[in-house]
Amino acid sequence: MSTDTETEVTDEHPDGAATRIEELEARIETLEAEMDATAGTEMGDEKSMVIVATKGTLDMAYPPLILASTAAAFGWDVTVFHTFWGLDILHEEQSTDLKLSAIGNPNMSVPNAVAALPGMDRLATTMMERRIAGNDVATIDELLQTSLEMGVDLQACQMTMDLMDYDDDAFHDGVTVGVGAATALSEMADADVQLLV
């Protein structure tokens, strides 16, 4: 429509013009609200999470990796700081042979006296591995690779590496080695979510 026509319509129907202006103002407010809602995401204001992984058993390797890969899938900036036995999750040889402890594990439903018998850890591990395979759950190595591909920063604690006498090349490719506790604490202080597993 030309400007002359718009002027004519306004002159002839002032109430219609006022309604149209109100509709446009409402639409502008809606668009501004949508822009405000998406601006943070577009400008890099994503959520961040730091997980501290301290245990290296089969059952305790899953939570940090599942949480990390899921958060990364949602666009979060994720760091997993592995310390003490948690280093076994990142260790190339150890990660394929993580065990499930039967002793003191309330989910095993067996008394500690029975769980302490020789071979019970191997039996518990075999049972869990069968359950994992039977339910098409990813292996630890698959979760590690997925996490790395999604940009999760898997870190190995330097102090624990020295304590356990692990070399830098003992870990999966892509793992950040030689990170100190001070760096981990600094990242945790700035993160939206901090978890200890």
N, C-alpha and C positions, 0 to 999 in steps of 0.2 A: 504494500500500500504506500502511496505517496504521502508526503508530509501534508499536502493540501487536504487530502482525503481524511487523514488522521485528525487534522484541525476541525474539519467539518463534523466528523463523528463526535469529537469532544464538545463542539459547540452545540450540536443537536441533542446529545445524550450525556450531560454532565454526570449523572448518577452512574451510568455505565462505565465512564472513564475512571471514576473514583474506585469502582469495584475492581476494574482491571489493574489499576495501580496497586491496590491492596493485595491482589493475587500475585503480582510481580514482586512486591516487597516480601511477601511470605515465601515465595520461591527462592529469592535471594538469601533470606535467613536460613532456609533449609540447606541450600548449597554451601553457605559459609560454615554451617555446623558440620556438614559432611567433610569439608576440607579440613577443618580443625581436627576432626576425628582421625583422618588419615595422614595428616601432616607429620605427626611424630614418627610413624612407621616409615614414611618416605624419606625423612631426614636422618635416619639411622638411630632413632630413639627406641631401639628394640630392647626387649627384656634380656636380662643376663642371669646366669646361674653358675655357681661354683659348687662342685661336689667333692668332698674329701673321701676317698676310698681307702679304708685301712685293713680290709680283710681279703684274703686270697683264696677262699674256698669256693667251690663251684656254685653253691647257693648264694653266696655274697658277691659274686662277680656280676651276676645278672642285674641287680637293682641299679647300680650307678650307670651301667651301659644302656639299659633300657630307658632310664630317665633322661640321660644325655642325648641319645639319638632321637627320642621323641621331642624333647625341647628344641633340638636343632631343626627338626622337621617343621616346627612352628616358627622358625626364623629367629630363635633365641641365640644369643652368644653364650656358648657353653664351655666350661673348663672342668676337667676332672683331675684333681691332684691326687696321685697315688703315693701312699707312704706305707712303710713297714710291709706287712704281708700283702697289701694291695698292689705292690710292685709285681707280684706273680701274675696278675691279670695282664700286664703289659709285656712280660718276659716271653720271648718267642717260643722257647721250649716248655716253660712252665704252664703257659696259658692253655695248651692243648691237653694237659694232664692234671687239671685242678680236681681236688677231691672234695667229697662231702663228708663232714665229720658226723659220726653217729653219737659220740659221747657228748652229753649235755645239750643235745639238740631236741627241744620239746616236740618237734614235728615228727620225730622218728617213732614215737609211741612204744619205745622199748626202754626198760630200766638201764641205768648206766652200767650196772654189773654185766648185763648182756652186751651192751654197746661197746664195752671195753674188750670184748673177746677179739682175738686175732682175726683179721679179715672182714670185720664188720664195716669199717670205713670203705673198703673196696666194694662190699655188697651194697651199701647205701649209695655209693657213687654210681654203680652199675644200674641200680633201680632208677635213680634220677635221670641218668643218660637215656635210658629206655623211654621214660615218660616224656622227656624233651623231644626225642626223635618221633615218638608216637603222636605227638601233638603239633608236629611241624614247627617247633620253636627254633629260632636261630641259635647256632652254637656261639660260644664266647668269641671265637675268632671271626665269625661272620658279623657279630655285633661290633667288634673292634673295627673291622674294615668299614662297616657302614658308618660308624661314628666318625672315623677319620675322613671318609669321603664327604660327609656332611659338614665338615669344618670344625668338629669338636676338638678342642685342644686337650689331648691326653698327656698329662705331665707326670714325670717320674722324679720323685724327691731325691735331691743330691745327697743329703745326709744318709738316707736309707740305702742308696746305691753304694756309698762308701762302706757303710756298716755291713751290708750283705756281700760286698766285693763283686758287684755287678759292673760290667763294662758298658759303655754307651751302646755298643753294637749288639748287646744281648736282647734289645727290645725290638718290637715290631717297627717297620719303617713308618715314619710319620709321627712317632712319639716324640714329644719334647722332653729331652733329658737334661738333668742338672738344674732343676728348678729348686729354689730354696723356700723354706717356710715363710720368710718375710714376703716374698713375691706372692705366695698363695694367700697370705693374710691380706695383703693389699688388694688383691683381686676380689677376695671375699667381702671386704669392707665396701666396695663399690657395686657389688652384685645385688640384684633384686631378690634372689633366692640363694640361700646357703644351706647345704645338706651335709651331714656326716653319716657315712655308711660304713 
